[in-house]
Amino acid sequence: MMEKNIVSEEIIHIKAPLDEKTVLSLRAGQLVLFDGIFYTARDASHKLLIELIEQGKPLPFDLQGQVIYYVGPTPARPGRVIGSAGPTTSSRMDSFMEPLLQRGLKGTIGKGNRSQEVIDLLKKYKAVHFSNIGGAAALIAKSIKKCEMVAFEDLGTEAIYRMEVKDFFAVVAYDTTGNDLYMEAIKRYGR
């Protein structure tokens, strides 16, 4: 008898920014297609966001319900919205999570696992982390319909961009109850 997959075969359509009902309904292993708005941020832009928070200054966008995609998109070729837009390693942003979650961030997208501290913060602040496929940057870019600079232009690909997406694929890796898709895979299939 075949074991049940740890990744759902059903694909759920969701909208970003995320509302609380959607966030609470998501479970690790679910496949999703996003429509809506993401913001991009990587290491350097996260550092600047945290500095603004610590200085009591306004952020370049409202974090309430937002999804941050850990990506440094490459410049667009002529006739394209964006160049390659594959996820970067999520754990590099772990130390920046709590202040952003405190201000309403509800989702992040990247590749690879997160620390136990971040899993606990996702439970505490009722947020989720999605994983995407590394190495599929050109394919992922096809889901991005619009991309515009929001802040920190001098950071180049690490600047913050506002992206409009349609049918952007991701997998729920960590949910609001602490379920961990990566740990489940290790338990089931070994290292």
N, CA and C atoms as a LAMMPS dump frame, in Angstrom:
ITEM: TIMESTEP
0
ITEM: NUMBER OF ATOMS
573
ITEM: BOX BOUNDS ff ff ff
-5.0000000000000000e+02 5.0000000000000000e+02
-5.0000000000000000e+02 5.0000000000000000e+02
-5.0000000000000000e+02 5.0000000000000000e+02
ITEM: ATOMS id mol type element x y z
1 1 1 N 0.845 -1.184 0
2 1 2 C 0 0 0
3 1 3 C 0.89 1.247 0
4 2 1 N 0.55 2.232 -0.833
5 2 2 C 1.322 3.475 -0.941
6 2 3 C 1.023 4.38 0.253
7 3 1 N 2.077 5.01 0.761
8 3 2 C 1.891 6.015 1.804
9 3 3 C 1.318 7.279 1.192
10 4 1 N 0.556 7.997 1.98
11 4 2 C 0.029 9.282 1.536
12 4 3 C 1.183 10.269 1.367
13 5 1 N 1.162 11.038 0.302
14 5 2 C 2.189 12.066 0.079
15 5 3 C 2.141 13.111 1.185
16 6 1 N 3.294 13.667 1.509
17 6 2 C 3.306 14.755 2.498
18 6 3 C 2.982 16.085 1.835
19 7 1 N 3.017 16.109 0.502
20 7 2 C 2.618 17.3 -0.249
21 7 3 C 1.27 17.001 -0.896
22 8 1 N 0.331 17.875 -0.687
23 8 2 C -1.019 17.723 -1.216
24 8 3 C -1.012 17.699 -2.74
25 9 1 N -1.94 16.984 -3.316
26 9 2 C -2.078 16.996 -4.774
27 9 3 C -3.028 18.111 -5.226
28 10 1 N -3.818 18.609 -4.304
29 10 2 C -4.758 19.689 -4.604
30 10 3 C -4.023 21.029 -4.577
31 11 1 N -4.33 21.881 -5.529
32 11 2 C -3.736 23.223 -5.563
33 11 3 C -4.791 24.223 -5.123
34 12 1 N -4.425 25.054 -4.175
35 12 2 C -5.321 26.06 -3.613
36 12 3 C -4.957 27.419 -4.186
37 13 1 N -5.943 28.181 -4.633
38 13 2 C -5.707 29.548 -5.109
39 13 3 C -5.896 30.505 -3.942
40 14 1 N -4.904 31.375 -3.731
41 14 2 C -5.002 32.365 -2.658
42 14 3 C -4.578 33.739 -3.179
43 15 1 N -4.986 34.766 -2.448
44 15 2 C -4.658 36.146 -2.832
45 15 3 C -3.706 36.759 -1.815
46 16 1 N -2.811 37.573 -2.335
47 16 2 C -1.896 38.34 -1.489
48 16 3 C -2.179 39.818 -1.72
49 17 1 N -2.219 40.636 -0.656
50 17 2 C -1.922 40.338 0.732
51 17 3 C -2.865 39.26 1.291
52 18 1 N -2.395 38.618 2.356
53 18 2 C -3.124 37.518 2.974
54 18 3 C -4.03 38.029 4.083
55 19 1 N -5.24 37.455 4.151
56 19 2 C -6.115 37.768 5.283
57 19 3 C -5.947 36.678 6.337
58 20 1 N -6.383 36.959 7.537
59 20 2 C -6.164 36.046 8.657
60 20 3 C -6.83 34.689 8.424
61 21 1 N -8.024 34.684 7.858
62 21 2 C -8.74 33.425 7.607
63 21 3 C -7.912 32.515 6.7
64 22 1 N -7.333 33.081 5.647
65 22 2 C -6.512 32.287 4.724
66 22 3 C -5.281 31.759 5.434
67 23 1 N -4.587 32.624 6.153
68 23 2 C -3.357 32.224 6.849
69 23 3 C -3.636 31.072 7.808
70 24 1 N -4.696 31.183 8.579
71 24 2 C -5.019 30.148 9.566
72 24 3 C -5.451 28.836 8.915
73 25 1 N -5.949 28.892 7.693
74 25 2 C -6.421 27.673 7.017
75 25 3 C -5.304 26.885 6.336
76 26 1 N -4.168 27.513 6.099
77 26 2 C -3.085 26.855 5.362
78 26 3 C -2.348 25.842 6.238
79 27 1 N -1.955 24.725 5.606
80 27 2 C -1.215 23.677 6.303
81 27 3 C 0.014 23.288 5.51
82 28 1 N 1.083 22.969 6.231
83 28 2 C 2.324 22.534 5.6
84 28 3 C 2.022 21.383 4.639
85 29 1 N 2.598 21.497 3.448
86 29 2 C 2.399 20.49 2.417
87 29 3 C 1.383 20.876 1.365
88 30 1 N 0.607 21.932 1.614
89 30 2 C -0.363 22.371 0.612
90 30 3 C 0.337 23.115 -0.521
91 31 1 N -0.146 22.896 -1.715
92 31 2 C 0.326 23.608 -2.894
93 31 3 C -0.578 24.807 -3.112
94 32 1 N 0.021 25.955 -3.416
95 32 2 C -0.784 27.157 -3.639
96 32 3 C -0.387 27.852 -4.935
97 33 1 N -1.341 28.547 -5.493
98 33 2 C -1.112 29.49 -6.587
99 33 3 C -1.558 30.847 -6.078
100 34 1 N -0.631 31.791 -6.051
101 34 2 C -0.902 33.152 -5.585
102 34 3 C -1.33 34.045 -6.739
103 35 1 N -2.267 34.922 -6.459
104 35 2 C -2.547 36.097 -7.271
105 35 3 C -2.429 37.28 -6.328
106 36 1 N -1.965 38.41 -6.84
107 36 2 C -1.918 39.595 -5.996
108 36 3 C -0.572 40.265 -5.95
109 37 1 N -0.233 40.792 -4.765
110 37 2 C 0.942 41.634 -4.591
111 37 3 C 1.914 41.006 -3.597
112 38 1 N 3.179 40.968 -3.984
113 38 2 C 4.289 40.606 -3.098
114 38 3 C 5.224 41.801 -3.029
115 39 1 N 6.038 41.819 -1.994
116 39 2 C 7.178 42.724 -1.929
117 39 3 C 8.43 41.856 -1.87
118 40 1 N 9.49 42.319 -2.479
119 40 2 C 10.74 41.575 -2.452
120 40 3 C 11.647 42.163 -1.389
121 41 1 N 12.479 41.326 -0.813
122 41 2 C 13.492 41.811 0.128
123 41 3 C 14.495 40.69 0.346
124 42 1 N 15.749 41.088 0.409
125 42 2 C 16.824 40.156 0.747
126 42 3 C 17.598 40.721 1.926
127 43 1 N 18.765 40.194 2.177
128 43 2 C 19.557 40.541 3.367
129 43 3 C 19.721 42.048 3.569
130 44 1 N 20.237 42.729 2.564
131 44 2 C 20.558 44.156 2.715
132 44 3 C 19.31 44.992 2.958
133 45 1 N 18.227 44.711 2.243
134 45 2 C 17 45.492 2.438
135 45 3 C 16.339 45.152 3.777
136 46 1 N 16.447 43.909 4.227
137 46 2 C 15.944 43.564 5.56
138 46 3 C 16.679 44.374 6.634
139 47 1 N 17.975 44.463 6.492
140 47 2 C 18.772 45.225 7.455
141 47 3 C 18.291 46.678 7.518
142 48 1 N 18.019 47.275 6.358
143 48 2 C 17.554 48.662 6.33
144 48 3 C 16.138 48.794 6.893
145 49 1 N 15.282 47.805 6.649
146 49 2 C 13.932 47.837 7.232
147 49 3 C 14.018 47.814 8.755
148 50 1 N 14.86 46.957 9.287
149 50 2 C 15.017 46.866 10.743
150 50 3 C 15.58 48.173 11.303
151 51 1 N 16.521 48.799 10.599
152 51 2 C 17.054 50.087 11.045
153 51 3 C 15.946 51.142 11.098
154 52 1 N 15.072 51.167 10.087
155 52 2 C 13.952 52.123 10.103
156 52 3 C 13.045 51.869 11.297
157 53 1 N 12.752 50.601 11.571
158 53 2 C 11.905 50.247 12.718
159 53 3 C 12.56 50.713 14.014
160 54 1 N 13.841 50.432 14.169
161 54 2 C 14.557 50.822 15.395
162 54 3 C 14.624 52.329 15.575
163 55 1 N 14.633 53.076 14.466
164 55 2 C 14.677 54.532 14.524
165 55 3 C 13.28 55.15 14.612
166 56 1 N 12.248 54.314 14.608
167 56 2 C 10.878 54.803 14.686
168 56 3 C 10.418 55.505 13.427
169 57 1 N 11.052 55.234 12.321
170 57 2 C 10.699 55.864 11.037
171 57 3 C 9.712 54.988 10.273
172 58 1 N 8.94 55.604 9.378
173 58 2 C 7.979 54.811 8.594
174 58 3 C 8.683 53.868 7.615
175 59 1 N 8.04 52.746 7.382
176 59 2 C 8.553 51.783 6.413
177 59 3 C 8.087 52.177 5.01
178 60 1 N 8.772 51.712 3.974
179 60 2 C 8.399 52.088 2.607
180 60 3 C 7.098 51.451 2.115
181 61 1 N 6.564 50.483 2.862
182 61 2 C 5.262 49.899 2.546
183 61 3 C 4.671 49.349 3.838
184 62 1 N 3.346 49.26 3.873
185 62 2 C 2.638 48.753 5.042
186 62 3 C 2.776 47.232 5.069
187 63 1 N 3.257 46.676 6.161
188 63 2 C 3.484 45.238 6.277
189 63 3 C 2.214 44.437 6.56
190 64 1 N 1.132 45.094 6.915
191 64 2 C -0.081 44.392 7.328
192 64 3 C -0.574 43.435 6.24
193 65 1 N -0.551 42.133 6.547
194 65 2 C -1.037 41.102 5.635
195 65 3 C -0.107 40.766 4.484
196 66 1 N 1.025 41.439 4.415
197 66 2 C 1.899 41.306 3.246
198 66 3 C 2.681 39.992 3.212
199 67 1 N 3.146 39.7 1.996
200 67 2 C 4.034 38.57 1.721
201 67 3 C 5.342 39.148 1.199
202 68 1 N 6.456 38.717 1.778
203 68 2 C 7.769 39.11 1.279
204 68 3 C 8.391 37.902 0.581
205 69 1 N 8.795 38.129 -0.66
206 69 2 C 9.457 37.107 -1.461
207 69 3 C 10.954 37.378 -1.398
208 70 1 N 11.702 36.407 -0.924
209 70 2 C 13.148 36.534 -0.814
210 70 3 C 13.761 36.301 -2.193
211 71 1 N 13.937 37.379 -2.911
212 71 2 C 14.436 37.292 -4.288
213 71 3 C 15.215 38.559 -4.614
214 72 1 N 16.199 38.407 -5.449
215 72 2 C 16.931 39.527 -6.015
216 72 3 C 16.775 39.435 -7.52
217 73 1 N 15.689 39.97 -8.053
218 73 2 C 15.424 39.788 -9.482
219 73 3 C 16.496 40.425 -10.362
220 74 1 N 16.777 39.764 -11.447
221 74 2 C 17.738 40.326 -12.399
222 74 3 C 17.006 41.299 -13.315
223 75 1 N 17.747 42.206 -13.952
224 75 2 C 17.1 43.177 -14.837
225 75 3 C 16.333 42.489 -15.974
226 76 1 N 15.264 43.137 -16.372
227 76 2 C 14.431 42.601 -17.447
228 76 3 C 15.089 42.786 -18.807
229 77 1 N 14.95 41.777 -19.632
230 77 2 C 15.359 41.914 -21.026
231 77 3 C 14.282 42.711 -21.748
232 78 1 N 14.603 43.291 -22.899
233 78 2 C 13.595 44.045 -23.639
234 78 3 C 12.322 43.223 -23.873
235 79 1 N 11.195 43.841 -23.599
236 79 2 C 9.908 43.192 -23.789
237 79 3 C 9.465 42.313 -22.626
238 80 1 N 10.253 42.244 -21.569
239 80 2 C 9.915 41.426 -20.401
240 80 3 C 9.645 42.32 -19.195
241 81 1 N 8.876 41.805 -18.263
242 81 2 C 8.572 42.521 -17.026
243 81 3 C 9.758 42.471 -16.074
244 82 1 N 10.454 41.33 -16.075
245 82 2 C 11.515 41.068 -15.109
246 82 3 C 12.453 40.027 -15.7
247 83 1 N 13.664 39.972 -15.177
248 83 2 C 14.584 38.9 -15.562
249 83 3 C 14.316 37.672 -14.712
250 84 1 N 15.325 36.916 -14.429
251 84 2 C 15.17 35.746 -13.564
252 84 3 C 14.756 36.188 -12.167
253 85 1 N 13.924 35.384 -11.532
254 85 2 C 13.384 35.774 -10.224
255 85 3 C 13.217 34.564 -9.314
256 86 1 N 14.297 33.822 -9.13
257 86 2 C 14.243 32.642 -8.273
258 86 3 C 14.478 32.991 -6.818
259 87 1 N 13.983 32.143 -5.913
260 87 2 C 14.09 32.408 -4.479
261 87 3 C 15.52 32.296 -3.974
262 88 1 N 15.806 33.067 -2.938
263 88 2 C 17.091 32.954 -2.255
264 88 3 C 16.891 32.192 -0.946
265 89 1 N 17.963 31.849 -0.3
266 89 2 C 17.937 31.042 0.92
267 89 3 C 17.228 31.778 2.054
268 90 1 N 16.169 31.174 2.543
269 90 2 C 15.319 31.792 3.557
270 90 3 C 16.013 32.031 4.882
271 91 1 N 16.837 31.087 5.305
272 91 2 C 17.431 31.175 6.65
273 91 3 C 18.293 32.423 6.832
274 92 1 N 18.736 33.023 5.732
275 92 2 C 19.54 34.249 5.855
276 92 3 C 18.721 35.409 6.414
277 93 1 N 17.407 35.306 6.362
278 93 2 C 16.543 36.369 6.874
279 93 3 C 15.984 36.057 8.264
280 94 1 N 16.364 34.923 8.851
281 94 2 C 15.788 34.508 10.134
282 94 3 C 15.934 35.554 11.226
283 95 1 N 17.087 36.181 11.332
284 95 2 C 17.324 37.134 12.429
285 95 3 C 16.489 38.41 12.317
286 96 1 N 15.879 38.636 11.162
287 96 2 C 15.098 39.86 10.944
288 96 3 C 13.583 39.658 11.134
289 97 1 N 13.147 38.441 11.384
290 97 2 C 11.724 38.114 11.307
291 97 3 C 10.821 38.785 12.335
292 98 1 N 11.197 38.753 13.606
293 98 2 C 10.228 39.18 14.623
294 98 3 C 9.735 40.617 14.454
295 99 1 N 10.592 41.607 14.243
296 99 2 C 10.063 42.968 14.09
297 99 3 C 9.097 43.109 12.905
298 100 1 N 9.314 42.33 11.857
299 100 2 C 8.429 42.389 10.692
300 100 3 C 7.098 41.705 10.983
301 101 1 N 7.154 40.575 11.659
302 101 2 C 5.923 39.875 12.052
303 101 3 C 5.108 40.714 13.035
304 102 1 N 5.781 41.412 13.931
305 102 2 C 5.093 42.284 14.892
306 102 3 C 4.297 43.37 14.184
307 103 1 N 4.736 43.757 13.005
308 103 2 C 4.072 44.823 12.242
309 103 3 C 3.106 44.285 11.203
310 104 1 N 2.782 42.988 11.279
311 104 2 C 1.702 42.448 10.452
312 104 3 C 2.102 41.594 9.271
313 105 1 N 3.389 41.357 9.042
314 105 2 C 3.802 40.481 7.957
315 105 3 C 3.149 39.113 8.156
316 106 1 N 2.541 38.554 7.106
317 106 2 C 1.828 37.283 7.229
318 106 3 C 2.422 36.151 6.419
319 107 1 N 3.337 36.45 5.505
320 107 2 C 3.913 35.371 4.72
321 107 3 C 5.28 35.725 4.173
322 108 1 N 6.108 34.69 4.021
323 108 2 C 7.398 34.837 3.373
324 108 3 C 7.562 33.679 2.398
325 109 1 N 8.358 33.917 1.36
326 109 2 C 8.619 32.887 0.352
327 109 3 C 10.114 32.85 0.096
328 110 1 N 10.681 31.669 0.114
329 110 2 C 12.09 31.504 -0.18
330 110 3 C 12.39 30.049 -0.46
331 111 1 N 13.664 29.686 -0.349
332 111 2 C 14.015 28.27 -0.504
333 111 3 C 14.768 27.814 0.735
334 112 1 N 14.64 26.548 1.044
335 112 2 C 15.319 25.987 2.194
336 112 3 C 14.554 26.168 3.491
337 113 1 N 15.093 25.54 4.527
338 113 2 C 14.386 25.523 5.8
339 113 3 C 14.63 26.777 6.635
340 114 1 N 13.846 26.879 7.726
341 114 2 C 13.935 27.99 8.674
342 114 3 C 14.356 27.441 10.029
343 115 1 N 14.827 28.334 10.886
344 115 2 C 15.246 27.942 12.233
345 115 3 C 14.026 27.633 13.098
346 116 1 N 14.276 26.917 14.204
347 116 2 C 13.19 26.65 15.151
348 116 3 C 12.644 27.958 15.707
349 117 1 N 13.506 28.948 15.901
350 117 2 C 13.044 30.261 16.38
351 117 3 C 12.011 30.859 15.431
352 118 1 N 12.255 30.78 14.128
353 118 2 C 11.303 31.328 13.158
354 118 3 C 10.018 30.513 13.158
355 119 1 N 10.117 29.197 13.251
356 119 2 C 8.91 28.356 13.315
357 119 3 C 8.061 28.772 14.512
358 120 1 N 8.703 29.005 15.653
359 120 2 C 7.986 29.453 16.851
360 120 3 C 7.373 30.837 16.643
361 121 1 N 8.092 31.733 15.963
362 121 2 C 7.552 33.072 15.68
363 121 3 C 6.352 33.003 14.737
364 122 1 N 6.396 32.106 13.766
365 122 2 C 5.254 31.948 12.851
366 122 3 C 4.017 31.51 13.627
367 123 1 N 4.195 30.623 14.586
368 123 2 C 3.076 30.208 15.446
369 123 3 C 2.576 31.39 16.274
370 124 1 N 3.51 32.099 16.901
371 124 2 C 3.156 33.209 17.795
372 124 3 C 2.393 34.31 17.066
373 125 1 N 2.862 34.676 15.871
374 125 2 C 2.276 35.805 15.148
375 125 3 C 1.295 35.377 14.056
376 126 1 N 0.988 34.084 13.989
377 126 2 C 0.032 33.547 13.017
378 126 3 C 0.401 33.956 11.594
379 127 1 N 1.548 33.434 11.164
380 127 2 C 2.048 33.691 9.814
381 127 3 C 2.535 32.37 9.222
382 128 1 N 2.829 32.374 7.926
383 128 2 C 3.264 31.16 7.231
384 128 3 C 4.506 31.447 6.384
385 129 1 N 5.236 30.376 6.113
386 129 2 C 6.372 30.469 5.197
387 129 3 C 6.14 29.486 4.064
388 130 1 N 6.359 29.967 2.86
389 130 2 C 6.212 29.156 1.656
390 130 3 C 7.594 28.896 1.07
391 131 1 N 7.733 27.752 0.453
392 131 2 C 8.973 27.448 -0.255
393 131 3 C 8.691 27.428 -1.749
394 132 1 N 9.714 27.775 -2.482
395 132 2 C 9.643 27.729 -3.926
396 132 3 C 10.861 26.969 -4.418
397 133 1 N 10.913 26.718 -5.676
398 133 2 C 11.924 25.843 -6.253
399 133 3 C 13.137 26.638 -6.708
400 134 1 N 14.285 26.349 -6.091
401 134 2 C 15.528 26.945 -6.561
402 134 3 C 15.863 26.375 -7.927
403 135 1 N 16.47 27.188 -8.777
404 135 2 C 16.843 26.725 -10.107
405 135 3 C 15.76 26.908 -11.161
406 136 1 N 14.619 27.437 -10.761
407 136 2 C 13.516 27.631 -11.706
408 136 3 C 13.224 29.117 -11.921
409 137 1 N 14.257 29.943 -11.833
410 137 2 C 14.093 31.399 -11.835
411 137 3 C 13.405 31.933 -13.087
412 138 1 N 13.751 31.413 -14.247
413 138 2 C 13.137 31.901 -15.493
414 138 3 C 11.667 31.512 -15.555
415 139 1 N 11.353 30.308 -15.098
416 139 2 C 9.967 29.848 -15.08
417 139 3 C 9.141 30.66 -14.087
418 140 1 N 9.683 30.889 -12.911
419 140 2 C 8.985 31.674 -11.886
420 140 3 C 8.684 33.078 -12.401
421 141 1 N 9.616 33.661 -13.132
422 141 2 C 9.445 35.028 -13.642
423 141 3 C 8.204 35.171 -14.517
424 142 1 N 7.761 34.094 -15.134
425 142 2 C 6.567 34.148 -15.991
426 142 3 C 5.299 34.453 -15.201
427 143 1 N 5.313 34.203 -13.893
428 143 2 C 4.159 34.493 -13.042
429 143 3 C 4.125 35.936 -12.568
430 144 1 N 5.189 36.676 -12.818
431 144 2 C 5.279 38.071 -12.364
432 144 3 C 4.81 38.972 -13.499
433 145 1 N 3.714 39.661 -13.267
434 145 2 C 3.064 40.449 -14.32
435 145 3 C 3.461 41.919 -14.303
436 146 1 N 3.934 42.382 -13.159
437 146 2 C 4.343 43.78 -13.027
438 146 3 C 5.373 43.851 -11.917
439 147 1 N 6.363 44.718 -12.075
440 147 2 C 7.402 44.868 -11.065
441 147 3 C 7.858 46.315 -11.048
442 148 1 N 7.811 46.934 -9.856
443 148 2 C 8.247 48.322 -9.752
444 148 3 C 9.05 48.537 -8.476
445 149 1 N 10.032 49.398 -8.571
446 149 2 C 10.887 49.741 -7.441
447 149 3 C 10.073 50.464 -6.37
448 150 1 N 10.314 50.086 -5.11
449 150 2 C 9.632 50.715 -3.985
450 150 3 C 10.619 51.478 -3.1
451 151 1 N 11.768 50.863 -2.81
452 151 2 C 12.703 51.495 -1.875
453 151 3 C 14.108 50.939 -2.042
454 152 1 N 15.075 51.731 -1.586
455 152 2 C 16.482 51.349 -1.535
456 152 3 C 17.055 51.031 -2.923
457 153 1 N 16.78 51.903 -3.878
458 153 2 C 17.22 51.707 -5.267
459 153 3 C 18.728 51.47 -5.367
460 154 1 N 19.478 52.101 -4.482
461 154 2 C 20.934 51.953 -4.529
462 154 3 C 21.399 50.521 -4.237
463 155 1 N 20.52 49.667 -3.741
464 155 2 C 20.872 48.271 -3.465
465 155 3 C 20.779 47.386 -4.718
466 156 1 N 20.332 47.939 -5.819
467 156 2 C 20.241 47.153 -7.057
468 156 3 C 19.26 46.006 -6.923
469 157 1 N 19.726 44.773 -7.169
470 157 2 C 18.819 43.627 -7.109
471 157 3 C 18.328 43.348 -5.691
472 158 1 N 18.979 43.911 -4.684
473 158 2 C 18.521 43.722 -3.308
474 158 3 C 17.571 44.826 -2.839
475 159 1 N 17.203 45.722 -3.739
476 159 2 C 16.222 46.757 -3.415
477 159 3 C 14.869 46.1 -3.147
478 160 1 N 13.93 46.874 -2.658
479 160 2 C 12.575 46.366 -2.465
480 160 3 C 11.751 46.728 -3.693
481 161 1 N 11.103 45.697 -4.23
482 161 2 C 10.226 45.851 -5.383
483 161 3 C 8.82 45.418 -4.991
484 162 1 N 7.847 46.006 -5.661
485 162 2 C 6.453 45.579 -5.53
486 162 3 C 6.152 44.76 -6.778
487 163 1 N 5.738 43.515 -6.584
488 163 2 C 5.451 42.62 -7.702
489 163 3 C 3.973 42.273 -7.733
490 164 1 N 3.406 42.331 -8.909
491 164 2 C 2.06 41.82 -9.112
492 164 3 C 2.207 40.442 -9.736
493 165 1 N 1.597 39.428 -9.103
494 165 2 C 1.752 38.047 -9.565
495 165 3 C 0.417 37.428 -9.941
496 166 1 N 0.493 36.457 -10.826
497 166 2 C -0.676 35.685 -11.256
498 166 3 C -0.233 34.227 -11.349
499 167 1 N -0.92 33.357 -10.65
500 167 2 C -0.607 31.918 -10.64
501 167 3 C 0.845 31.646 -10.26
502 168 1 N 1.296 32.292 -9.22
503 168 2 C 2.655 32.107 -8.686
504 168 3 C 2.625 30.883 -7.779
505 169 1 N 3.396 29.867 -8.126
506 169 2 C 3.387 28.588 -7.415
507 169 3 C 4.282 28.608 -6.176
508 170 1 N 3.795 28.002 -5.099
509 170 2 C 4.594 27.814 -3.89
510 170 3 C 4.009 26.652 -3.091
511 171 1 N 4.776 26.177 -2.133
512 171 2 C 4.354 25.112 -1.23
513 171 3 C 4.397 25.659 0.186
514 172 1 N 3.36 25.404 0.966
515 172 2 C 3.379 25.809 2.368
516 172 3 C 4.407 24.923 3.077
517 173 1 N 5.457 25.537 3.588
518 173 2 C 6.512 24.787 4.269
519 173 3 C 6.327 24.786 5.784
520 174 1 N 5.869 25.908 6.338
521 174 2 C 5.627 26.043 7.776
522 174 3 C 4.305 26.773 7.948
523 175 1 N 3.448 26.232 8.82
524 175 2 C 2.144 26.861 9.012
525 175 3 C 2.019 27.457 10.413
526 176 1 N 0.841 27.969 10.729
527 176 2 C 0.612 28.67 11.994
528 176 3 C 0.565 27.736 13.206
529 177 1 N 0.524 26.434 12.961
530 177 2 C 0.48 25.481 14.075
531 177 3 C 1.84 24.863 14.354
532 178 1 N 2.853 25.247 13.573
533 178 2 C 4.194 24.722 13.783
534 178 3 C 4.54 23.522 12.931
535 179 1 N 3.628 23.1 12.047
536 179 2 C 3.948 21.992 11.146
537 179 3 C 5.113 22.379 10.253
538 180 1 N 6.006 21.42 10.03
539 180 2 C 7.266 21.66 9.33
540 180 3 C 7.396 20.635 8.204
541 181 1 N 7.187 21.069 6.969
542 181 2 C 7.251 20.169 5.82
543 181 3 C 8.63 19.533 5.676
544 182 1 N 9.672 20.287 5.941
545 182 2 C 11.03 19.751 5.814
546 182 3 C 11.272 18.621 6.814
547 183 1 N 10.849 18.81 8.056
548 183 2 C 11.042 17.784 9.086
549 183 3 C 10.196 16.547 8.766
550 184 1 N 8.991 16.757 8.279
551 184 2 C 8.158 15.624 7.888
552 184 3 C 8.808 14.815 6.779
553 185 1 N 9.424 15.499 5.827
554 185 2 C 10.103 14.8 4.73
555 185 3 C 11.292 13.987 5.248
556 186 1 N 12.033 14.568 6.195
557 186 2 C 13.175 13.848 6.773
558 186 3 C 12.687 12.606 7.526
559 187 1 N 11.616 12.761 8.32
560 187 2 C 11.065 11.624 9.052
561 187 3 C 10.603 10.522 8.1
562 188 1 N 9.948 10.921 7.051
563 188 2 C 9.374 9.943 6.136
564 188 3 C 10.415 9.307 5.227
565 189 1 N 11.308 10.125 4.683
566 189 2 C 12.188 9.634 3.635
567 189 3 C 13.654 9.56 4.053
568 190 1 N 13.978 10 5.253
569 190 2 C 15.37 9.991 5.704
570 190 3 C 16.148 11.151 5.138
571 191 1 N 17.388 11.238 5.494
572 191 2 C 18.221 12.353 5.028
573 191 3 C 18.756 12.119 3.671
